[in-house]
C-alpha cells in the first residue's frame, strides 16, 4: 500500500507532469511574446496608417498589444468553468490549439498597405483570441503541477509553469534576434517578421502531443468522487471566495507591470531615445536565461521559508529600483544592459513570480481552484501588465519625454501588491502535511442553506 499523502503523485509522475506543464506553457508564452516583441518593433508601421505620427503609431501598436490582456479574463472564466467541472487536461489542449491558430494567422495577415484598416481590425481580433487562449492556459498548467505535488514541493513543481513564461520569452526574443541578424532590415520589415509566427505551428504540435499523454491530478478526481463539483464554479468564487480573489489580483499588480516595462516597453523606449533596440533584445534574452535558472530556486526557497518573505523582497525592490532602472536607460552604458535586465528579472521578478502557481492555488479549495486562480491572475495582469506599455507611453508623452511619472506609477502598484502580500494566506509557512487540507472545504465556505437549492452540485463518474 502506498504511503504517499492524498493527492501526491510519485516523483516520476510529478516530474513528467511538471515537464508537460513547462513545455506547454513555454509554447503558449512564446506565441504571446512574439506578438509583444513585434508590437515594439514592427506593428506600429506595418498595421497602422503611414500618415500617423510616431507617437500615435506607437500608442496604437501598444493598444493592440493590450487588447489581448482584456480578453484574458474571458478566457479565465471559460476555462475555469469547464476546468473545474470537466477537468484540467481537456481545457489545456484546447487553449494550446486556439493559441496556435491565432498565432499562425497573425503571421499570414495582410499589411495596412495591402488591406487598409481591415488589416488593423484582423490584428486586434487575433490578439483577442490569443488573450482568450492565454487566460485559459495559466491556471490549468499551474494546477497540473501543483495538484500532482506534495506539500513540501508544491512551490518547486508549480514553478515549472512559471519557468515556462521566462523560457517562452527567451525563445521568442532569440527567434526574433536570429531572424533580424540573418536578414537585411528591409527584408525583416517586409516579410521576415512573419517567420517567428509561422514557426509556432511546429511548437504547438509538440505541445499538444505532450499534453495528451498526461492524467488528471488526484485532488480533482477526489473532488469528483466526493460530489464536490459545482455547476457554476465562477459564481461560487464571487460568492464565497472573494478574499482569495482580491488577494490574488493584488499579488499580480506590480510584477507583470515591471515585466512588461523590461521586456516590451524598454525595447520601444530605447529604440526611440537611443536607437538601442538590438541591445534591448539581447538583454531580454540574457535576462530571461537567468530568470529560467533563478525561478525554481526561488520556488524551492518558498517551500522552505514560506511564500511571503521572498514576495516582500520582490515588491519592495521593484518599487524602489524602477527609478534607477529608467535613469540607466537614459544615461547608462548599454553594454551593461544585460546585467541590469538579469538583476531585474532573476533577482526581483522571479522572487514573487516563482511561487505564484502554488501560492495562488493555496488561496482556494480544489473545487473552485481553476476558476479562482485564473480569474485572479488574469484580472490582475490586465490591470497592470496589459495596460502598462500604453500607460507608460502616454505618461512619457505627458511628461515631455521624462520617465519619472512611469516610475511613480510602478511604485504605486508595488504598494498595492505589498498590501496583498501581507493579507495572503501562507500555508507553506506552517508545519506538517497540508495536502489533505487543500482537499477540504471549510464550513464557512459552504453556501448558505437558502442558496443550496439554486447552486446544484453534480457528480461526474
Secondary structure, DSSP 8 states (H G I E B T S, - for coil): ---S-TT---HHHHHHHHHHHHHHHHHHHHHHHHHHHHHHHTHHHHSS-TTS-HHHHHHHHHHHHHHHHHHHHHHHHHHHHHHHHT-HHHHHHHHHHHHHHHHHHHHT---HHHHTHHHHHHHHHHHHHHHHHHHHHHHHHHHHHHTTS-GGGHHHHHHHHHHHHHHHHHHHHHHHHHHHHHS-HHHIIIIITHHHHHHHHHHHHHHHHHHTT----HHHHHHHHTT-EETTHHHHHHHH-HHHHHHHHHHTSHHHHHHHIIIIIHHHHHHHHTS-HHHHHHHHHHHHHHHHHHHHHHHHHHHHH-HHHHHHHHHHHHHHHHHHHHHHHHHS-GGGHHHHHHIIIIIIIHHHHTTHHHHHHTTS-GGGHHHHHHHHHHHHHIIIIIHHHHHHHHHHHHTTT--HHHHHHHHHHHHHHHHHHHHS--GGGSSS--HHHHH---GGGS--HHHHTTS-EE---
